[in-house]
Amino acid sequence: MTAAPDDACRRALDAALGAGGTISSETLATLGAAPAGALEAALRAFGDANGERALGVLVALSETGAGDVRRGARRALYRLSQRGIAPAARPAPRPVVERVEERPVRAWISAIDGSGSRAMWLLFEGGLGGGLELCSLIVNDVAGVLEVAGGGITKKRLETELANLRAAQKLPWVATDAARAIALVADALALHQRLGTTPPGGFARWQRHFEAVTPPAPPVVPHDPDPALAARGGELLDALEMTGWFLEPTDVQSEALELMQADQSQLVVSDTAKAERAEALVTRVVERELGDEARRRWINRLMESATIFDATGRAEQAAIARATAGALEAARDLASQPFARTLARRALDVAGEVATGRLPAATATRKPTGP
């Protein structure tokens, strides 16, 4: 004898309840074959009899059933909700975002200022959503990483920011190979290790891109520099980006005062004697301030500047910079080098301006502010 439709529906619902809310294909087939009235009555009775225990079965039917089964299950759930019985709210689904390994794709660097600092931008592609991330840095050859900022950026905004930067940047700003820029930052990290210091806190976000990278080898300077070009080394300091290149004024204060006193002396001294005295003070400053470490630092700055000169179409200045670097490395007597003497003379002049109050000491100093 065939069971009545409402009895068949009731047994199918009880079987699903006994199975912990699992809806079998047989259950769906039985419920789907029942007349709409019998199915509606069975679902109502099932909810009324089982209350909260019925939620699992009714929710499953409302999601997996079709036609009258889905609609009937939803109405049964609604009637239970009127009694204060409702399934727990489900958390909103999280968007599936694929993480792609970030890689550097573009980079830009500025010329080096008188403190040994330069600005750098590195553009990374990938990460969450495969977008663009811009890392902005100030690195210094004495102190390491001084500043860091950055975050997500669109292509359109990047081009706008680049245009604004080129218009406002006092130093030349050029594109460079991304791998080379990464290595330059790695060199700044190696400097932190030698000094026992740490980069600014914001650098932690970007550090993974640089910590496993080998710093670049020291630049190869000309071993047989053209003496005529090296003799023009002092001319380099007329370039706009090198107006701030001079030795630290606070380190030459005593010589600057001697120079001022000689100029202001009431004694009748010939111009030749004054010039000789000034040259002697310059020689003293060069010999004291340009030791091995300082010499290497200025050589590196010259070689880096040569790449900037090349990138900005100034081949002659690039040749002079490389020849000057070669001459500094080979010279036994640095005081004979025009570039070194100009660095010292400028420092004496600036220290004199500070001593007379015409220039603030904070403006004149070449010492970078560390991280």
C-alpha positions as CSV (number, residue, x, y, z in Angstrom):
1,M,0.0,0.0,0.0
2,T,1.4,3.3,-1.1
3,A,2.0,5.9,1.8
4,A,0.1,9.1,1.7
5,P,2.1,12.1,0.4
6,D,2.2,13.9,3.7
7,D,3.4,10.7,5.5
8,A,6.1,10.2,2.9
9,C,7.2,13.8,3.3
10,R,7.2,13.4,7.1
11,R,9.4,10.2,7.0
12,A,11.8,11.9,4.5
13,L,12.2,14.9,6.8
14,D,12.7,12.8,9.9
15,A,15.4,10.8,8.0
16,A,17.2,14.0,7.1
17,L,17.0,15.1,10.8
18,G,18.4,11.8,11.9
19,A,21.2,12.2,9.4
20,G,22.3,15.5,11.1
21,G,20.7,17.7,8.4
22,T,22.2,15.9,5.4
23,I,19.8,15.9,2.5
24,S,20.0,12.8,0.4
25,S,18.9,12.6,-3.2
26,E,16.1,10.3,-2.1
27,T,14.8,12.9,0.3
28,L,14.8,15.6,-2.4
29,A,13.1,13.2,-4.8
30,T,10.3,12.4,-2.2
31,L,9.7,16.0,-1.3
32,G,9.8,17.1,-4.9
33,A,7.2,14.6,-5.9
34,A,4.7,15.5,-3.2
35,P,1.7,17.8,-4.1
36,A,2.3,21.4,-3.0
37,G,-0.3,21.4,-0.3
38,A,1.0,18.1,1.3
39,L,4.6,19.4,1.1
40,E,3.6,22.7,2.7
41,A,1.8,21.0,5.5
42,A,4.6,18.5,6.2
43,L,7.2,21.3,6.3
44,R,5.0,23.4,8.7
45,A,4.4,20.4,11.0
46,F,8.1,19.5,10.9
47,G,9.1,22.9,12.0
48,D,6.5,23.2,14.7
49,A,7.4,19.8,16.1
50,N,11.2,20.1,16.1
51,G,11.7,23.9,16.6
52,E,15.5,24.7,16.7
53,R,16.4,21.1,15.8
54,A,14.7,21.6,12.4
55,L,16.8,24.5,11.4
56,G,19.6,22.5,9.8
57,V,17.3,20.5,7.6
58,L,15.2,23.5,6.6
59,V,18.3,25.7,5.8
60,A,19.8,22.9,3.7
61,L,16.5,22.5,1.8
62,S,16.2,26.2,1.2
63,E,19.7,26.1,-0.4
64,T,19.7,22.8,-2.2
65,G,16.1,22.2,-3.0
66,A,14.2,23.4,-6.1
67,G,10.8,24.9,-6.8
68,D,8.2,24.1,-4.2
69,V,10.7,22.5,-1.9
70,R,12.9,25.6,-1.7
71,R,10.0,27.9,-1.3
72,G,8.3,25.7,1.3
73,A,11.5,25.4,3.4
74,R,11.9,29.2,3.3
75,R,8.4,29.7,4.5
76,A,8.9,27.2,7.3
77,L,12.1,29.1,8.3
78,Y,10.1,32.4,8.3
79,R,7.4,30.9,10.6
80,L,10.1,29.7,13.0
81,S,11.7,33.2,13.0
82,Q,8.4,34.6,14.1
83,R,8.8,32.5,17.2
84,G,12.3,33.8,17.7
85,I,14.0,30.7,16.3
86,A,16.5,31.5,13.5
87,P,19.8,30.0,12.2
88,A,23.0,31.8,13.4
89,A,24.2,34.5,11.0
90,R,26.9,33.4,8.7
91,P,30.1,35.6,8.4
92,A,30.3,37.5,5.2
93,P,32.4,35.6,2.6
94,R,35.9,36.9,2.2
95,P,36.9,37.9,-1.3
96,V,39.4,35.5,-2.8
97,V,42.5,37.6,-3.4
98,E,45.5,35.9,-5.0
99,R,48.9,36.9,-3.6
100,V,51.5,37.3,-6.4
101,E,55.1,37.5,-5.5
102,E,56.1,41.2,-5.7
103,R,58.9,42.1,-8.1
104,P,60.6,45.5,-8.8
105,V,59.7,46.8,-12.2
106,R,60.8,50.5,-12.4
107,A,63.1,52.8,-10.3
108,W,64.2,56.4,-10.2
109,I,67.1,58.1,-8.3
110,S,68.2,61.6,-7.7
111,A,71.7,63.1,-7.8
112,I,73.6,63.1,-4.5
113,D,73.5,66.2,-2.4
114,G,76.3,67.7,-0.2
115,S,75.4,65.5,2.8
116,G,75.6,62.3,0.7
117,S,71.9,61.8,0.5
118,R,69.8,60.9,-2.5
119,A,66.1,60.2,-3.1
120,M,64.9,56.9,-4.6
121,W,61.6,55.5,-5.8
122,L,61.1,51.8,-6.4
123,L,58.0,50.5,-8.1
124,F,56.9,46.9,-7.3
125,E,54.3,44.9,-9.1
126,G,52.4,42.1,-7.6
127,G,51.3,41.5,-4.0
128,L,47.7,41.3,-3.0
129,G,45.6,41.8,-6.1
130,G,48.6,42.2,-8.3
131,G,48.6,46.0,-8.1
132,L,51.4,48.5,-7.9
133,E,53.3,49.5,-4.8
134,L,55.7,52.5,-4.6
135,C,58.5,52.6,-2.1
136,S,60.0,56.1,-1.6
137,L,63.3,56.4,0.2
138,I,66.0,58.8,1.2
139,V,69.4,57.0,1.6
140,N,72.6,58.4,2.8
141,D,76.2,57.2,2.3
142,V,77.1,58.0,5.9
143,A,74.0,57.0,7.9
144,G,72.0,54.6,5.7
145,V,68.3,54.8,5.2
146,L,67.0,58.1,6.5
147,E,63.4,58.2,5.4
148,V,60.9,55.8,3.9
149,A,57.3,56.0,2.8
150,G,55.0,54.5,0.2
151,G,52.0,52.3,-0.5
152,G,49.6,51.3,-3.3
153,I,49.5,53.5,-6.4
154,T,47.7,53.5,-9.7
155,K,49.5,54.0,-13.0
156,K,47.8,57.3,-13.6
157,R,48.7,58.7,-10.2
158,L,52.3,57.5,-10.6
159,E,52.7,59.4,-13.8
160,T,51.2,62.5,-12.2
161,E,53.5,62.2,-9.2
162,L,56.6,61.7,-11.4
163,A,55.7,64.9,-13.3
164,N,55.3,66.8,-10.1
165,L,58.5,65.5,-8.7
166,R,60.5,66.4,-11.8
167,A,59.1,69.9,-11.6
168,A,59.8,70.4,-7.9
169,Q,63.0,68.4,-7.5
170,K,66.1,70.6,-7.0
171,L,68.4,67.7,-7.9
172,P,68.3,65.9,-11.3
173,W,65.9,62.9,-11.2
174,V,66.5,60.0,-13.6
175,A,65.2,56.5,-14.3
176,T,67.6,53.7,-13.5
177,D,67.6,49.9,-13.6
178,A,65.4,48.5,-10.8
179,A,68.0,45.8,-9.9
180,R,70.6,48.5,-9.4
181,A,68.4,50.6,-7.2
182,I,67.6,47.5,-5.1
183,A,71.4,46.9,-4.7
184,L,71.9,50.5,-3.6
185,V,69.3,50.2,-0.9
186,A,71.0,46.9,0.2
187,D,74.2,48.8,0.5
188,A,72.5,51.3,2.8
189,L,71.3,48.3,4.9
190,A,74.9,46.9,5.1
191,L,76.0,50.3,6.4
192,H,73.4,50.1,9.2
193,Q,74.9,46.8,10.1
194,R,78.4,48.2,10.3
195,L,77.2,51.2,12.3
196,G,75.0,49.1,14.7
197,T,71.9,51.2,13.8
198,T,68.5,50.4,12.3
199,P,66.4,51.9,9.5
200,P,63.2,53.9,10.3
201,G,60.3,51.8,11.6
202,G,58.4,52.1,8.3
203,F,61.2,50.3,6.5
204,A,60.1,47.0,7.9
205,R,57.3,46.8,5.3
206,W,59.8,46.8,2.5
207,Q,62.8,45.1,4.0
208,R,62.2,41.7,2.5
209,H,63.0,43.1,-0.9
210,F,66.5,44.1,0.1
211,E,67.9,42.0,2.9
212,A,68.9,39.0,0.7
213,V,70.5,41.2,-2.0
214,T,74.3,41.6,-2.3
215,P,75.4,45.2,-2.1
216,P,77.1,46.5,-5.3
217,A,80.8,46.2,-5.6
218,P,82.7,49.5,-5.3
219,P,82.8,51.4,-8.6
220,V,85.8,50.8,-10.9
221,V,87.5,54.1,-11.3
222,P,89.9,54.9,-14.2
223,H,93.4,53.6,-13.4
224,D,95.0,56.0,-15.8
225,P,92.8,59.1,-15.7
226,D,93.4,62.0,-18.1
227,P,95.4,64.6,-16.2
228,A,93.8,67.4,-18.2
229,L,90.3,66.3,-17.2
230,A,91.3,65.7,-13.5
231,A,92.7,69.2,-13.4
232,R,89.2,70.5,-14.1
233,G,87.8,68.6,-11.1
234,G,87.0,71.9,-9.3
235,E,84.7,72.9,-12.2
236,L,82.3,70.1,-11.3
237,L,81.3,71.9,-8.2
238,D,79.7,74.6,-10.4
239,A,77.0,72.1,-11.4
240,L,73.6,73.0,-9.9
241,E,73.4,69.7,-8.0
242,M,76.9,70.2,-6.5
243,T,76.4,73.6,-5.0
244,G,76.1,71.9,-1.6
245,W,79.3,69.9,-2.0
246,F,81.9,70.9,0.5
247,L,83.5,69.6,3.7
248,E,81.8,69.9,7.0
249,P,82.1,73.6,8.1
250,T,82.1,72.8,11.9
251,D,85.3,70.7,11.3
252,V,87.2,73.7,9.9
253,Q,86.1,76.5,12.2
254,S,89.6,77.1,13.6
255,E,91.1,77.5,10.1
256,A,88.1,79.7,9.0
257,L,88.8,82.0,12.0
258,E,92.5,82.2,11.1
259,L,91.6,83.1,7.5
260,M,89.2,85.8,8.7
261,Q,91.8,87.2,11.2
262,A,94.4,87.4,8.4
263,D,92.0,89.2,6.1
264,Q,91.1,91.7,8.9
265,S,94.5,92.2,10.3
266,Q,95.7,95.8,10.6
267,L,99.2,94.7,9.7
268,V,100.3,95.6,6.2
269,V,100.5,92.3,4.4
270,S,100.8,91.8,0.7
271,D,98.1,90.2,-1.3
272,T,100.6,87.5,-2.2
273,A,101.3,86.7,1.4
274,K,97.6,86.6,2.2
275,A,97.0,84.2,-0.7
276,E,99.8,82.0,0.4
277,R,98.4,81.9,3.9
278,A,95.0,80.9,2.6
279,E,96.5,78.2,0.4
280,A,98.3,76.8,3.4
281,L,95.1,76.7,5.4
282,V,93.4,74.8,2.6
283,T,96.2,72.3,2.5
284,R,96.0,71.8,6.2
285,V,92.2,71.1,5.9
286,V,92.6,68.7,3.0
287,E,95.3,66.7,4.7
288,R,93.4,66.4,8.0
289,E,89.8,65.9,6.7
290,L,90.3,63.7,3.6
291,G,91.5,60.5,5.2
292,D,91.1,57.1,3.6
293,E,87.4,56.7,4.5
294,A,86.5,60.2,3.4
295,R,88.5,59.8,0.2
296,R,86.6,56.7,-0.7
297,R,83.3,58.4,0.0
298,W,84.0,61.3,-2.3
299,I,85.3,58.9,-5.0
300,N,82.0,57.0,-4.8
301,R,80.0,60.2,-5.0
302,L,81.9,61.3,-8.1
303,M,81.3,58.0,-9.8
304,E,77.6,58.0,-9.0
305,S,77.4,61.6,-10.2
306,A,79.0,60.5,-13.5
307,T,76.0,58.2,-14.1
308,I,73.7,61.1,-13.5
309,F,75.7,63.3,-15.9
310,D,75.5,60.6,-18.5
311,A,71.7,60.2,-18.0
312,T,71.1,63.9,-18.4
313,G,73.2,64.4,-21.5
314,R,76.3,65.9,-19.9
315,A,79.0,63.6,-21.3
316,E,81.9,66.1,-20.7
317,Q,81.0,66.5,-17.0
318,A,80.7,62.7,-16.7
319,A,84.2,62.3,-18.1
320,I,85.6,64.9,-15.7
321,A,83.9,63.2,-12.8
322,R,85.4,59.8,-13.6
323,A,88.9,61.3,-14.2
324,T,88.7,63.2,-10.9
325,A,87.7,60.0,-9.1
326,G,90.6,58.2,-10.6
327,A,93.0,61.0,-9.7
328,L,91.8,61.0,-6.1
329,E,92.3,57.3,-5.8
330,A,95.8,57.4,-7.3
331,A,97.0,60.6,-5.7
332,R,99.7,60.4,-3.0
333,D,99.2,64.0,-2.2
334,L,95.5,64.8,-2.1
335,A,96.2,68.5,-1.3
336,S,97.5,68.8,-4.9
337,Q,94.1,67.8,-6.4
338,P,91.9,70.8,-7.5
339,F,88.7,69.0,-6.6
340,A,89.8,68.3,-3.0
341,R,91.1,71.9,-2.6
342,T,87.8,73.3,-3.8
343,L,85.9,71.2,-1.3
344,A,88.1,72.6,1.5
345,R,88.0,76.2,0.3
346,R,84.2,76.1,0.1
347,A,84.1,74.7,3.7
348,L,86.3,77.6,4.9
349,D,84.1,80.2,3.3
350,V,80.9,78.7,4.6
351,A,82.4,78.3,8.1
352,G,83.3,82.0,7.9
353,E,79.7,82.9,7.0
354,V,78.5,80.9,10.0
355,A,81.0,82.6,12.3
356,T,79.8,86.0,11.3
357,G,76.1,85.1,11.7
358,R,75.3,85.5,8.0
359,L,74.4,81.8,7.7
360,P,72.7,79.5,10.3
361,A,74.8,76.6,11.4
362,A,71.9,74.2,10.8
363,T,71.7,75.2,7.2
364,A,75.5,75.0,6.6
365,T,76.1,71.5,8.1
366,R,76.7,68.6,5.8
367,K,75.9,66.1,8.5
368,P,72.8,64.0,7.8
369,T,70.0,63.5,10.3
370,G,70.1,59.8,11.1
371,P,67.1,57.5,11.3
